[in-house]
């Protein structure tokens, strides 16, 4: 496995970084993503996509993490889009992926972690519909999404359903989140009628969608960690104490070096996982868990160390570091804590 980007992927990285550099953390960058056609990247051409790879998608997520630009990319393209792509029926892919790819509609994934362990129950309705009941917390961008892609638990196992966000029987409640650049919501269903779009092999599809989603989230975490390291290096060069730059102190050098090592290791794991979707499903699942575990640790460690290096200014509201700290802490718990993914890796080794 080549743990580096291609020339084309580096060009994509450079273009997106230049575009996002003109925005502030938390600013809506969806128009820029749509203009560059980046919402089309993960999907096959027959479904209105660009036919690119998961590694290309990881490049986009890394730059979004680096800038903390706000857009329903993780929620709509990654979580909802990948779930429909891998676990949905052929008709569902043909109907919903083009509108997600061109940005005409946004979607949110309603499920727990693992994806197949949803608290939403489904009973058979009429004309291939499902009646949904139950509630799910911490749905990313769930309050504003046009479509809700719902993983539900039916009598015979997992089911996949699609329902309009404003449909009858759907109650959406925005939640206050530590990271205010990423909105979360509680979604409750009470006899809501949804279209059944379950694919032929729903279990395998959910496993693949979950692995792809946590790989993309790990890429975002690596981008956030890189931003923290870059800010800390720049600050260490310019901040002086006792007549010298603090970057010349050995303690600061050690902190920066430790951050770099953690980030480089996580980045290599993400690139490995992003290429593992072409290998067996079991290998992909383990590679994704490895990347997620290392990226979570790197992002949290980099944010914490950066605050320490910056000293008092790192705690201020005006400095952007608190945004990266908030994102690191919330992302660490989103779709499985580090220990959960460590258990996946350990089970494979044992």
C-alpha positions as CSV (number, residue, x, y, z in Angstrom):
1,X,0.0,0.0,0.0
2,X,1.4,3.4,-1.1
3,X,1.1,5.7,1.9
4,X,1.3,8.9,-0.1
5,X,-0.9,11.1,-2.3
6,X,-0.8,11.1,-6.1
7,X,0.0,14.2,-8.1
8,X,-3.7,14.7,-8.8
9,X,-4.6,14.4,-5.1
10,X,-1.9,16.9,-4.1
11,X,-3.3,19.3,-6.7
12,X,-6.7,18.8,-5.2
13,X,-5.3,19.4,-1.7
14,X,-3.6,22.6,-2.8
15,X,-6.6,24.0,-4.6
16,X,-9.0,23.2,-1.7
17,X,-6.5,24.6,0.9
18,X,-6.2,27.8,-1.0
19,X,-10.0,28.2,-1.2
20,X,-10.6,27.4,2.4
21,X,-7.7,29.7,3.5
22,X,-10.0,32.6,2.7
23,X,-12.6,31.5,5.2
24,X,-12.7,31.6,9.0
25,X,-13.2,28.6,11.3
26,X,-16.9,27.8,11.5
27,X,-17.8,29.8,8.3
28,X,-20.1,28.1,5.8
29,X,-17.9,26.6,3.0
30,X,-20.7,24.6,1.3
31,X,-20.9,27.0,-1.7
32,X,-17.1,26.6,-2.3
33,X,-17.4,22.8,-2.1
34,X,-20.3,22.7,-4.6
35,X,-18.5,25.1,-7.0
36,X,-15.5,22.7,-7.0
37,X,-17.7,19.7,-7.4
38,X,-16.3,18.1,-4.3
39,X,-19.7,16.7,-3.1
40,X,-19.6,14.4,-6.2
41,X,-16.2,12.8,-5.4
42,X,-17.2,9.6,-3.5
43,X,-20.0,8.4,-5.8
44,X,-19.9,6.4,-9.1
45,X,-20.5,8.3,-12.3
46,X,-23.7,6.3,-12.9
47,X,-25.2,7.9,-9.8
48,X,-24.2,11.5,-10.6
49,X,-20.8,11.3,-9.0
50,X,-17.2,11.9,-10.2
51,X,-16.1,8.3,-9.6
52,X,-13.2,9.1,-7.4
53,X,-11.8,7.0,-4.6
54,X,-12.0,7.1,-0.8
55,X,-8.5,8.4,-0.6
56,X,-9.7,11.5,-2.7
57,X,-12.5,11.9,-0.2
58,X,-10.0,11.7,2.6
59,X,-8.1,14.6,1.1
60,X,-11.2,16.7,1.2
61,X,-12.0,15.7,4.8
62,X,-8.4,16.5,5.9
63,X,-8.6,20.0,4.5
64,X,-12.0,20.6,6.1
65,X,-10.6,19.5,9.4
66,X,-7.6,21.8,8.9
67,X,-9.8,24.8,8.3
68,X,-12.8,23.8,10.5
69,X,-15.0,25.0,7.7
70,X,-18.7,24.4,8.3
71,X,-20.6,22.4,5.8
72,X,-22.9,19.3,5.8
73,X,-20.2,17.3,4.1
74,X,-19.6,14.7,6.8
75,X,-23.3,14.3,7.5
76,X,-24.7,14.4,3.9
77,X,-21.9,13.1,1.7
78,X,-20.0,10.8,4.0
79,X,-22.4,9.4,6.6
80,X,-25.7,9.4,4.6
81,X,-24.2,9.1,1.2
82,X,-21.9,6.2,1.9
83,X,-24.7,4.4,3.7
84,X,-27.1,4.6,0.8
85,X,-24.2,3.7,-1.6
86,X,-23.2,0.6,0.2
87,X,-26.3,-0.6,2.1
88,X,-29.2,0.8,0.0
89,X,-31.1,-0.8,-2.9
90,X,-30.2,0.0,-6.5
91,X,-33.3,2.1,-6.9
92,X,-32.5,4.1,-3.8
93,X,-29.0,4.8,-5.1
94,X,-30.3,5.9,-8.4
95,X,-32.9,8.2,-6.8
96,X,-31.0,9.8,-3.9
97,X,-27.3,9.8,-4.6
98,X,-27.5,12.2,-7.6
99,X,-29.3,14.8,-5.5
100,X,-26.8,14.4,-2.6
101,X,-23.9,14.6,-5.1
102,X,-25.1,17.8,-6.8
103,X,-26.1,19.4,-3.5
104,X,-29.7,19.9,-4.4
105,X,-30.6,18.0,-1.2
106,X,-28.8,17.4,2.1
107,X,-29.1,14.2,4.1
108,X,-28.3,13.1,7.6
109,X,-27.7,9.6,8.9
110,X,-29.9,8.5,11.9
111,X,-28.3,5.5,13.6
112,X,-26.1,4.5,16.5
113,X,-22.6,3.0,16.6
114,X,-22.1,0.3,15.3
115,X,-24.4,1.4,12.5
116,X,-26.4,-1.9,12.7
117,X,-27.2,-1.3,16.4
118,X,-29.9,1.3,15.9
119,X,-32.4,2.1,18.6
120,X,-35.0,2.9,16.0
121,X,-37.5,0.2,15.5
122,X,-39.2,-0.6,12.2
123,X,-42.4,-2.4,11.4
124,X,-43.7,-3.3,8.0
125,X,-46.1,-0.8,6.4
126,X,-48.0,-0.9,3.1
127,X,-46.5,-0.7,-0.3
128,X,-42.9,-1.4,0.8
129,X,-42.9,1.2,3.6
130,X,-41.6,1.0,7.1
131,X,-43.2,2.6,10.2
132,X,-40.5,4.0,12.4
133,X,-40.5,4.5,16.2
134,X,-37.8,5.5,18.7
135,X,-35.2,8.2,19.1
136,X,-31.6,8.8,18.3
137,X,-29.3,11.4,19.9
138,X,-26.3,13.3,18.4
139,X,-27.4,13.1,14.8
140,X,-25.0,15.3,12.8
141,X,-26.8,18.1,11.0
142,X,-30.0,16.3,11.7
143,X,-32.1,19.4,12.4
144,X,-31.6,20.9,9.0
145,X,-31.2,18.0,6.6
146,X,-33.7,17.6,3.8
147,X,-33.6,13.8,4.0
148,X,-33.1,11.4,6.9
149,X,-31.4,8.1,6.1
150,X,-32.5,5.8,8.9
151,X,-31.0,2.6,10.0
152,X,-33.7,0.8,11.9
153,X,-34.1,-2.6,13.7
154,X,-36.8,-4.7,12.1
155,X,-38.1,-8.1,13.1
156,X,-35.6,-9.8,10.8
157,X,-32.6,-7.6,11.4
158,X,-31.4,-4.1,10.2
159,X,-33.5,-2.1,7.7
160,X,-32.6,1.0,5.8
161,X,-35.2,3.7,5.2
162,X,-35.5,7.2,3.7
163,X,-37.9,9.9,5.0
164,X,-38.2,13.6,4.5
165,X,-36.9,15.6,7.4
166,X,-40.2,17.5,7.7
167,X,-42.4,14.4,7.4
168,X,-45.3,13.7,9.8
169,X,-44.2,11.8,12.9
170,X,-40.6,13.2,12.8
171,X,-39.6,15.4,15.7
172,X,-36.2,17.2,15.3
173,X,-34.7,18.9,18.3
174,X,-31.4,20.8,18.0
175,X,-29.0,20.1,20.8
176,X,-26.4,22.4,22.3
177,X,-22.9,20.9,21.5
178,X,-19.4,21.6,22.8
179,X,-18.3,22.0,19.2
180,X,-20.5,24.8,17.8
181,X,-19.1,24.4,14.3
182,X,-20.9,21.0,14.0
183,X,-24.6,20.9,14.8
184,X,-26.2,17.9,16.5
185,X,-29.8,17.1,17.0
186,X,-32.1,14.5,18.6
187,X,-34.3,12.8,16.1
188,X,-37.5,11.1,17.3
189,X,-39.9,9.0,15.3
190,X,-43.5,8.4,16.3
191,X,-45.3,6.2,13.8
192,X,-43.4,7.9,10.9
193,X,-43.9,6.3,7.5
194,X,-40.6,5.9,5.6
195,X,-39.7,4.3,2.3
196,X,-37.9,1.0,2.7
197,X,-34.6,1.1,0.7
198,X,-32.8,-1.9,2.3
199,X,-30.1,-3.4,0.0
200,X,-29.6,-7.1,-0.7
201,X,-26.8,-7.6,1.9
202,X,-27.6,-5.0,4.5
203,X,-25.1,-6.3,7.1
204,X,-22.1,-6.2,4.8
205,X,-23.2,-2.9,3.4
206,X,-23.4,-1.3,6.8
207,X,-20.0,-2.6,7.8
208,X,-18.5,-1.1,4.7
209,X,-20.3,2.2,5.1
210,X,-19.3,2.4,8.7
211,X,-15.6,1.7,7.8
212,X,-15.6,4.3,5.1
213,X,-17.3,6.9,7.4
214,X,-14.9,6.5,10.3
215,X,-11.9,6.6,7.9
216,X,-13.2,9.9,6.5
217,X,-13.7,11.2,10.1
218,X,-10.2,10.1,11.0
219,X,-8.9,12.1,8.0
220,X,-10.7,15.2,9.3
221,X,-9.1,14.6,12.7
222,X,-5.6,14.5,11.1
223,X,-6.3,17.8,9.4
224,X,-7.3,19.4,12.7
225,X,-4.2,18.1,14.4
226,X,-2.0,19.4,11.6
227,X,-3.5,22.9,12.0
228,X,-2.8,22.8,15.7
229,X,0.8,21.8,15.1
230,X,1.3,24.5,12.5
231,X,-0.1,27.2,14.8
232,X,2.1,26.0,17.7
233,X,5.2,26.0,15.5
234,X,4.5,29.5,14.3
235,X,3.8,30.7,17.8
236,X,7.0,29.1,19.2
237,X,9.0,31.0,16.6
238,X,7.5,34.4,17.4
239,X,6.8,34.3,21.2
240,X,9.9,35.3,23.2
241,X,10.7,34.8,26.9
242,X,13.9,35.6,28.7
243,X,15.2,37.2,25.5
244,X,14.8,34.1,23.2
245,X,12.1,32.4,21.2
246,X,10.2,29.8,23.2
247,X,10.8,27.4,20.4
248,X,14.5,27.2,21.4
249,X,13.5,25.7,24.8
250,X,14.0,21.9,24.9
251,X,10.6,21.3,26.6
252,X,8.8,23.1,23.7
253,X,10.8,21.1,21.1
254,X,9.8,17.9,22.8
255,X,6.1,18.8,22.8
256,X,6.2,19.7,19.1
257,X,8.1,16.6,18.2
258,X,5.7,14.4,20.0
259,X,2.8,16.1,18.2
260,X,4.5,15.5,14.9
261,X,5.1,11.9,15.5
262,X,1.5,11.2,16.6
263,X,0.2,13.1,13.5
264,X,2.5,11.3,11.1
265,X,1.5,7.9,12.4
266,X,-2.2,8.8,12.2
267,X,-1.9,10.2,8.7
268,X,-0.2,7.0,7.5
269,X,-3.0,4.9,9.1
270,X,-5.6,7.0,7.4
271,X,-3.9,6.7,4.0
272,X,-3.7,2.9,4.5
273,X,-7.4,2.7,5.5
274,X,-8.4,4.9,2.6
275,X,-6.8,2.4,0.2
276,X,-8.1,-0.6,2.1
277,X,-11.6,-0.3,0.6
278,X,-10.2,-2.2,-2.4
279,X,-9.2,-5.1,-0.1
280,X,-11.4,-7.6,1.8
281,X,-14.2,-6.2,4.0
282,X,-12.6,-7.5,7.1
283,X,-9.2,-5.9,6.3
284,X,-11.0,-2.6,5.5
285,X,-12.9,-2.7,8.9
286,X,-9.7,-3.3,10.9
287,X,-7.7,-0.6,8.9
288,X,-10.5,1.9,9.5
289,X,-10.6,1.2,13.2
290,X,-6.8,1.6,13.4
291,X,-6.9,4.9,11.6
292,X,-9.8,6.1,13.8
293,X,-8.0,5.2,17.0
294,X,-4.7,6.8,16.1
295,X,-6.4,9.9,14.6
296,X,-8.5,10.5,17.7
297,X,-5.5,10.3,19.9
298,X,-3.5,12.6,17.7
299,X,-6.2,15.2,17.4
300,X,-6.9,15.3,21.1
301,X,-3.2,15.3,22.0
302,X,-2.3,18.0,19.5
303,X,-5.1,20.3,20.7
304,X,-4.2,19.8,24.4
305,X,-0.5,20.4,23.7
306,X,-1.2,23.4,21.5
307,X,-3.1,25.1,24.3
308,X,-0.2,24.5,26.7
309,X,2.3,25.9,24.2
310,X,0.3,29.0,23.6
311,X,-0.1,29.6,27.3
312,X,-2.7,32.1,28.4
313,X,-3.7,33.2,24.9
314,X,-4.6,29.6,24.1
315,X,-7.5,29.8,26.6
316,X,-9.0,33.0,25.2
317,X,-12.2,33.1,23.2
318,X,-10.6,35.2,20.4
319,X,-7.9,32.7,19.6
320,X,-9.0,29.8,17.2
321,X,-7.4,27.1,19.3
322,X,-10.5,26.6,21.5
323,X,-12.4,25.6,18.3
324,X,-9.9,22.9,17.5
325,X,-10.0,21.7,21.1
326,X,-13.8,21.5,21.0
327,X,-13.8,19.6,17.7
328,X,-11.1,17.2,19.0
329,X,-13.1,16.3,22.1
330,X,-16.4,15.9,20.3
331,X,-15.0,14.0,17.4
332,X,-13.3,11.6,19.8
333,X,-16.7,10.4,21.0
334,X,-18.5,10.6,17.7
335,X,-19.2,7.1,16.3
336,X,-17.3,5.1,18.8
337,X,-14.7,6.1,21.4
338,X,-11.1,5.2,21.1
339,X,-11.4,2.1,23.3
340,X,-14.1,0.7,21.0
341,X,-11.9,0.8,17.9
342,X,-9.0,-0.5,19.9
343,X,-11.0,-3.6,20.7
344,X,-11.7,-4.1,17.0
345,X,-8.0,-4.0,16.3
346,X,-7.2,-6.3,19.2
347,X,-9.8,-8.8,18.3
348,X,-8.3,-9.1,14.8
349,X,-4.8,-9.6,16.2
350,X,-5.9,-12.2,18.7
